[in-house]
Amino acid sequence: MIRLLHTADWHLGAALQGWPRETEHRAALAQLVAVARNRAVDAIVVAGDIFDSLNPSAEAQRLLYDTLRDLRAACPRAAIVLVAGNHDPAGRLEAPRALFEIAGVASVGVVARRERALDLAAHLSPIMDATGRVGAHLLALPYPRAADLPLAGPEVKGSPVVWGVRELYREAVAAARAQIGDAPLILTGHLHIAGGLESEGAERRILVGGEHAAPPEIFPTDVAYVALGHLHRPQAVGRDSIRYSGSLIPMSKTEIDYDHGVSIVDIDDAGGAKIEHFSFARAVAHLRIPTRGALSPGEIEGALAALDVDTQSAPDLRPFVHLAVKVDGPAVGLKAEIDAICEKFPIRLVSLSVERPQYQASPQAAPVRLAERQPLDLFREAFERAHGVAPSAEHLRCFERLSQES
């Protein structure tokens, strides 16, 4: 049996509305190293989006190297494999290959070919069990860019991009099987697989072309486990052995309720997989205020006081707050008012959503030409649609004055 730690979507170097996330990343990665050590894993797979940017900062790169050093110290004999995601600078993951090899780390930034055939030396790695026996093999493929995919002929029906991804995996698995026979095989992928649940506003639809998701059927059923990256919610897709481990920390307010962590996978000699999700504790709280609905402006200060956050807490440990506010009329000066309130408390306001009463348009018997409408009537309707209330007499006077000046 071999034991695999599957992780992905670190997004090192990410910020949240300008606030750095290094403290959260270091805490999560320390837990990852501890899990790898305590569970005596035989392999660690990072399935893409290691960095948040194609031009990562020196601090983000240093954090990667620090983590690899700590993983190697914690698991001296484990295979460590990195693959590039759509956020990653593939060349920068390939460039230190000679140094990575000294540390026993395999880094796969691009799809490597030799004489047009997949170069298995760059993609296929053995995984040894505690006795030194090869217990499984890992076939590591990065995020497939357009140049990595075979060209579809005119006979191909449906999305040529999805066909190309399917064909890339078919070719890779066939080549691996020709070399390892029916030994347990693990795949990686940085893809959006159909049926996976997205995080609104956090994940790009990354496959070029008309379709952005490949079907789970691109992975053969004789594959023991598929370690996926890209979607931030931990989840299985298609079957239990095709899995997203999820991101290390919340990357947006839609991910506050996710159970972030890593996947621990035990694979037996017959290729059966037993999968366990290991949850991480958060170093920094992410709070939606209120948890449901919205507050009036007058309720905000009391709600923040009720959090009872330690005023002596370090700035990088202060909670991130996503605030929902309801207003019944114009919101002129609302943001400045809320900022002034928030400055009284040791929090970091990272999003503000304003909820208004739903605008009910008055029914019209028939469409009316714009030339037949009065500007003041159009202003009145637009104001009501935007603010949920009718404009005041002062608003109407201002509009009339501006109309005469124009």
C-alpha positions as CSV (number, residue, x, y, z in Angstrom):
1,M,0.0,0.0,0.0
2,I,1.1,3.6,-0.7
3,R,-0.2,6.7,1.0
4,L,-0.6,9.9,-1.0
5,L,-1.1,13.5,0.2
6,H,-3.0,15.4,-2.5
7,T,-3.1,19.2,-2.3
8,A,-3.6,22.0,-4.8
9,D,-4.5,25.7,-5.4
10,W,-2.1,27.2,-2.9
11,H,-2.2,30.6,-4.7
12,L,1.0,31.8,-3.0
13,G,1.3,35.6,-3.3
14,A,-2.4,36.2,-3.3
15,A,-4.0,39.2,-1.7
16,L,-7.5,40.0,-0.6
17,Q,-8.5,43.6,-1.4
18,G,-4.8,44.5,-1.0
19,W,-4.3,42.7,2.3
20,P,-1.5,40.1,2.1
21,R,-2.2,36.4,2.9
22,E,1.3,35.2,3.8
23,T,0.4,34.6,7.5
24,E,-2.5,32.4,6.4
25,H,-0.5,30.6,3.9
26,R,2.4,29.9,6.3
27,A,-0.1,28.5,8.9
28,A,-1.8,26.3,6.4
29,L,1.4,25.0,4.9
30,A,2.8,24.3,8.4
31,Q,-0.3,22.1,8.9
32,L,0.3,20.4,5.6
33,V,3.9,19.5,6.5
34,A,2.7,18.2,9.9
35,V,0.0,16.0,8.3
36,A,2.6,14.7,5.8
37,R,4.9,13.8,8.7
38,N,2.3,12.4,11.1
39,R,0.6,10.3,8.4
40,A,4.0,9.1,7.0
41,V,3.0,9.7,3.4
42,D,4.8,8.1,0.5
43,A,4.1,10.9,-2.0
44,I,3.0,14.5,-2.0
45,V,1.2,15.9,-5.2
46,V,0.6,19.6,-5.7
47,A,-1.9,19.7,-8.5
48,G,-1.4,23.2,-9.8
49,D,-1.9,26.9,-9.1
50,I,1.0,26.9,-6.7
51,F,1.3,30.7,-7.3
52,D,-1.5,33.2,-7.8
53,S,0.3,35.2,-10.5
54,L,2.4,34.5,-13.6
55,N,4.9,36.8,-12.1
56,P,5.1,35.7,-8.4
57,S,6.9,37.9,-5.9
58,A,10.2,36.9,-4.3
59,E,8.3,36.3,-1.0
60,A,5.9,33.9,-2.7
61,Q,8.7,31.9,-4.3
62,R,10.6,31.8,-1.0
63,L,7.5,30.4,0.7
64,L,7.4,27.6,-1.9
65,Y,11.1,26.7,-1.4
66,D,10.7,26.9,2.4
67,T,7.8,24.5,2.2
68,L,9.6,22.0,-0.1
69,R,12.6,22.1,2.3
70,D,10.2,21.4,5.3
71,L,8.4,18.6,3.4
72,R,11.7,16.9,2.5
73,A,12.8,17.1,6.1
74,A,9.5,15.7,7.3
75,C,9.3,12.9,4.7
76,P,12.8,12.0,3.7
77,R,11.9,9.3,1.2
78,A,8.6,10.6,-0.2
79,A,8.1,11.5,-3.8
80,I,7.2,15.2,-4.2
81,V,5.6,16.3,-7.5
82,L,4.6,19.8,-8.5
83,V,2.5,20.5,-11.7
84,A,1.7,23.9,-13.2
85,G,-1.8,25.3,-13.2
86,N,-3.3,28.1,-15.2
87,H,-2.1,30.7,-12.7
88,D,1.5,29.4,-12.7
89,P,4.5,30.5,-14.6
90,A,5.3,27.2,-16.2
91,G,8.8,28.2,-17.2
92,R,9.7,29.2,-13.6
93,L,8.6,25.8,-12.4
94,E,10.7,24.1,-15.1
95,A,13.8,26.3,-14.7
96,P,15.0,25.0,-11.2
97,R,14.6,21.3,-12.3
98,A,18.3,20.5,-11.8
99,L,18.2,21.8,-8.2
100,F,14.8,20.2,-7.6
101,E,16.2,16.8,-8.7
102,I,18.9,17.1,-6.0
103,A,16.1,17.6,-3.5
104,G,14.1,14.7,-4.9
105,V,11.3,17.0,-6.3
106,A,9.8,16.6,-9.7
107,S,8.4,19.8,-11.2
108,V,6.3,19.5,-14.4
109,G,5.5,22.9,-16.0
110,V,4.8,21.9,-19.6
111,V,3.8,18.8,-21.6
112,A,7.2,17.4,-22.7
113,R,7.6,15.6,-26.0
114,R,10.5,13.9,-27.7
115,E,10.1,13.2,-31.4
116,R,6.4,14.1,-31.0
117,A,5.8,11.4,-28.5
118,L,5.1,12.1,-24.8
119,D,8.4,12.1,-22.9
120,L,7.5,9.8,-20.0
121,A,10.8,10.5,-18.3
122,A,9.4,14.0,-17.5
123,H,6.0,12.9,-16.5
124,L,6.0,9.4,-15.0
125,S,7.4,8.8,-11.5
126,P,7.5,5.7,-9.3
127,I,6.1,5.9,-5.8
128,M,7.9,3.7,-3.2
129,D,6.2,2.2,-0.1
130,A,7.9,2.0,3.3
131,T,9.8,-1.1,2.3
132,G,11.3,0.5,-0.8
133,R,9.1,-1.4,-3.2
134,V,7.3,0.4,-6.0
135,G,3.7,0.5,-4.9
136,A,2.3,2.8,-7.7
137,H,3.2,5.2,-10.4
138,L,2.3,8.9,-10.8
139,L,1.5,10.3,-14.3
140,A,1.8,14.0,-13.8
141,L,0.3,16.3,-16.5
142,P,0.1,20.1,-16.0
143,Y,-2.6,22.5,-17.1
144,P,-2.9,21.8,-20.9
145,R,-2.3,25.0,-22.9
146,A,-3.5,25.2,-26.5
147,A,-0.1,24.2,-27.9
148,D,-0.1,21.0,-25.8
149,L,-3.3,19.6,-27.4
150,P,-3.5,17.6,-30.6
151,L,-5.4,19.3,-33.4
152,A,-8.9,18.0,-34.0
153,G,-9.8,17.0,-37.6
154,P,-13.1,18.0,-39.4
155,E,-14.6,14.7,-38.4
156,V,-14.6,15.6,-34.7
157,K,-18.0,16.4,-33.3
158,G,-18.4,18.8,-30.4
159,S,-15.7,20.9,-28.7
160,P,-12.3,20.4,-30.3
161,V,-10.7,21.5,-27.1
162,V,-12.4,18.9,-25.0
163,W,-11.5,16.3,-27.7
164,G,-7.9,17.4,-27.5
165,V,-7.8,17.1,-23.7
166,R,-9.4,13.6,-23.9
167,E,-6.8,12.6,-26.6
168,L,-3.9,14.0,-24.5
169,Y,-4.9,11.8,-21.5
170,R,-5.6,8.8,-23.7
171,E,-2.1,9.1,-25.2
172,A,-0.5,9.6,-21.8
173,V,-2.2,6.7,-20.1
174,A,-1.5,4.4,-23.0
175,A,2.2,5.3,-22.9
176,A,2.3,4.8,-19.2
177,R,0.5,1.4,-19.3
178,A,3.0,0.2,-22.0
179,Q,5.8,0.8,-19.5
180,I,4.2,-0.2,-16.1
181,G,1.6,-2.8,-17.2
182,D,-1.4,-3.0,-14.8
183,A,0.4,-1.6,-11.7
184,P,-1.6,1.0,-9.8
185,L,-1.6,4.3,-11.7
186,I,-2.3,7.8,-10.3
187,L,-3.0,10.8,-12.6
188,T,-2.9,14.5,-12.0
189,G,-4.9,17.2,-13.8
190,H,-5.4,20.9,-13.6
191,L,-8.8,21.1,-15.3
192,H,-12.4,22.0,-14.9
193,I,-14.2,18.6,-14.9
194,A,-17.9,18.7,-15.7
195,G,-20.1,18.3,-12.6
196,G,-17.6,20.1,-10.3
197,L,-19.0,23.0,-8.2
198,E,-17.4,26.3,-8.9
199,S,-16.7,29.2,-6.5
200,E,-18.4,32.3,-7.9
201,G,-15.9,35.0,-8.7
202,A,-12.8,32.9,-7.7
203,E,-12.1,30.4,-10.5
204,R,-11.6,31.1,-14.2
205,R,-13.2,29.0,-16.8
206,I,-9.9,27.8,-18.2
207,L,-10.3,25.6,-21.2
208,V,-10.2,27.7,-24.4
209,G,-12.9,27.2,-26.9
210,G,-16.6,26.9,-26.7
211,E,-16.7,24.5,-23.7
212,H,-14.8,25.0,-20.5
213,A,-15.3,21.6,-18.8
214,A,-14.1,18.2,-19.8
215,P,-16.1,15.1,-18.8
216,P,-14.9,12.8,-16.0
217,E,-14.9,10.0,-18.6
218,I,-11.6,11.2,-19.9
219,F,-10.0,9.3,-17.0
220,P,-10.0,5.5,-17.5
221,T,-11.7,3.5,-14.8
222,D,-8.5,1.4,-14.2
223,V,-6.8,4.5,-12.9
224,A,-6.5,4.3,-9.1
225,Y,-6.8,8.0,-8.3
226,V,-7.0,11.3,-10.1
227,A,-5.5,14.3,-8.2
228,L,-7.2,17.4,-9.6
229,G,-6.6,21.1,-9.1
230,H,-8.5,24.3,-10.1
231,L,-11.8,24.1,-8.2
232,H,-11.4,25.4,-4.6
233,R,-14.2,23.4,-3.0
234,P,-13.0,19.9,-1.8
235,Q,-15.1,17.4,-3.8
236,A,-15.3,14.3,-5.9
237,V,-16.5,14.5,-9.5
238,G,-17.9,11.6,-11.5
239,R,-16.6,8.9,-9.1
240,D,-15.0,8.9,-5.7
241,S,-11.5,8.4,-7.0
242,I,-11.6,11.6,-9.1
243,R,-11.1,14.4,-6.6
244,Y,-10.4,18.1,-6.1
245,S,-8.5,18.5,-2.8
246,G,-9.6,22.2,-2.8
247,S,-7.6,25.3,-1.9
248,L,-5.6,25.8,1.3
249,I,-7.5,28.9,2.4
250,P,-10.6,30.9,1.3
251,M,-9.8,32.9,-1.8
252,S,-13.1,34.8,-1.8
253,K,-16.2,35.4,0.3
254,T,-18.0,32.6,-1.6
255,E,-15.5,30.1,0.0
256,I,-16.0,31.1,3.7
257,D,-18.0,27.9,4.4
258,Y,-15.6,25.5,2.6
259,D,-13.8,22.8,4.6
260,H,-10.3,23.7,3.4
261,G,-7.5,21.1,3.8
262,V,-5.9,18.2,1.9
263,S,-6.8,14.7,0.8
264,I,-5.0,11.7,2.2
265,V,-5.3,8.7,-0.2
266,D,-4.4,5.1,0.6
267,I,-3.9,2.9,-2.5
268,D,-3.7,-0.8,-2.2
269,D,-1.8,-3.2,-4.5
270,A,-5.0,-3.9,-6.5
271,G,-5.5,-0.2,-7.3
272,G,-8.3,0.4,-4.8
273,A,-8.3,3.8,-3.1
274,K,-9.4,4.9,0.3
275,I,-9.8,8.6,0.5
276,E,-9.9,10.9,3.6
277,H,-10.3,14.7,3.8
278,F,-8.1,16.3,6.4
279,S,-9.4,19.7,7.5
280,F,-7.2,22.7,8.4
281,A,-7.7,25.2,11.2
282,R,-7.8,28.8,10.0
283,A,-5.2,31.2,11.3
284,V,-7.4,34.2,10.3
285,A,-11.2,34.3,10.6
286,H,-13.4,35.1,7.6
287,L,-16.7,36.5,8.7
288,R,-19.9,37.5,7.0
289,I,-21.7,40.1,9.0
290,P,-24.6,39.2,9.4
291,T,-24.4,35.5,8.6
292,R,-27.8,35.9,6.9
293,G,-29.6,38.9,5.5
294,A,-28.3,42.5,5.9
295,L,-27.9,45.1,8.6
296,S,-29.2,48.7,8.6
297,P,-26.4,51.3,8.9
298,G,-27.4,51.9,12.4
299,E,-26.8,48.3,13.4
300,I,-23.3,48.0,12.1
301,E,-21.3,49.3,15.0
302,G,-23.2,47.1,17.5
303,A,-22.6,44.0,15.3
304,L,-18.8,44.7,15.1
305,A,-18.6,45.4,18.8
306,A,-20.2,42.0,19.5
307,L,-17.4,40.2,17.7
308,D,-15.2,41.1,20.7
309,V,-12.0,41.0,18.7
310,D,-8.8,41.5,20.7
311,T,-7.7,45.1,20.1
312,Q,-4.0,44.0,20.7
313,S,-4.1,41.4,17.9
314,A,-1.5,41.7,15.2
315,P,-2.7,43.4,12.0
316,D,-2.1,40.3,9.9
317,L,-4.3,38.2,12.3
318,R,-7.3,40.5,12.4
319,P,-10.4,38.9,10.9
320,F,-11.5,39.6,7.3
321,V,-15.1,40.9,7.3
322,H,-17.6,40.8,4.5
323,L,-20.4,43.2,5.4
324,A,-24.0,43.2,4.0
325,V,-26.0,46.4,4.4
326,K,-29.6,47.3,3.6
327,V,-30.6,50.8,2.6
328,D,-34.0,52.2,1.8
329,G,-32.9,55.3,-0.1
330,P,-29.9,57.0,-1.6
331,A,-26.6,55.8,-0.3
332,V,-24.6,59.0,-0.7
333,G,-21.7,58.9,1.8
334,L,-22.5,55.4,2.9
335,K,-19.1,53.9,2.2
336,A,-17.3,56.7,4.0
337,E,-19.7,56.3,7.0
338,I,-19.0,52.5,7.1
339,D,-15.2,53.0,6.8
340,A,-15.3,55.3,9.7
341,I,-17.2,52.8,11.9
342,C,-14.9,49.9,10.9
343,E,-11.8,51.9,11.8
344,K,-12.9,51.7,15.4
345,F,-12.4,47.9,15.5
346,P,-9.5,45.6,14.8
347,I,-10.9,44.1,11.7
348,R,-10.2,44.2,7.9
349,L,-13.3,45.1,5.8
350,V,-12.8,43.3,2.4
351,S,-16.2,43.5,0.8
352,L,-19.4,45.6,1.2
353,S,-22.6,44.5,-0.4
354,V,-25.6,46.9,-0.4
355,E,-29.1,45.5,-0.6
356,R,-32.1,47.6,-1.6
357,P,-35.8,47.0,-1.9
358,Q,-36.7,45.4,-5.2
359,Y,-37.7,47.9,-7.7
360,Q,-41.2,47.3,-9.1
361,A,-41.6,48.9,-12.5
362,S,-45.0,50.3,-13.2
363,P,-46.7,48.3,-16.1
364,Q,-47.1,50.1,-19.4
365,A,-49.8,49.3,-21.9
366,A,-47.5,49.6,-24.8
367,P,-43.9,50.5,-25.6
368,V,-43.3,54.2,-25.7
369,R,-40.8,55.9,-27.9
370,L,-37.9,57.7,-26.2
371,A,-38.7,60.9,-28.1
372,E,-42.2,60.9,-26.5
373,R,-40.8,60.8,-22.9
374,Q,-39.9,63.8,-20.8
375,P,-36.3,63.8,-19.3
376,L,-37.7,64.4,-15.8
377,D,-39.8,61.3,-16.0
378,L,-36.9,59.2,-17.2
379,F,-34.8,60.6,-14.3
380,R,-37.5,59.8,-11.8
381,E,-37.8,56.1,-13.1
382,A,-34.0,55.6,-13.1
383,F,-33.7,57.0,-9.6
384,E,-36.4,54.7,-8.3
385,R,-34.8,51.7,-10.0
386,A,-31.4,52.5,-8.5
387,H,-32.5,53.5,-4.9
388,G,-35.8,51.8,-4.4
389,V,-37.5,55.1,-3.4
390,A,-38.8,58.2,-5.3
391,P,-36.5,61.2,-5.7
392,S,-37.0,64.0,-3.2
393,A,-37.9,67.5,-4.2
394,E,-34.2,68.5,-3.8
395,H,-33.2,65.8,-6.2
396,L,-35.7,67.0,-8.8
397,R,-34.6,70.6,-8.4
398,C,-30.9,69.5,-8.9
399,F,-31.9,67.6,-12.0
400,E,-33.8,70.5,-13.5
401,R,-30.8,72.9,-12.8
402,L,-28.4,70.5,-14.5
403,S,-30.8,70.0,-17.5
404,Q,-30.9,73.8,-18.0
405,E,-27.1,74.1,-17.8
406,S,-26.5,71.3,-20.4
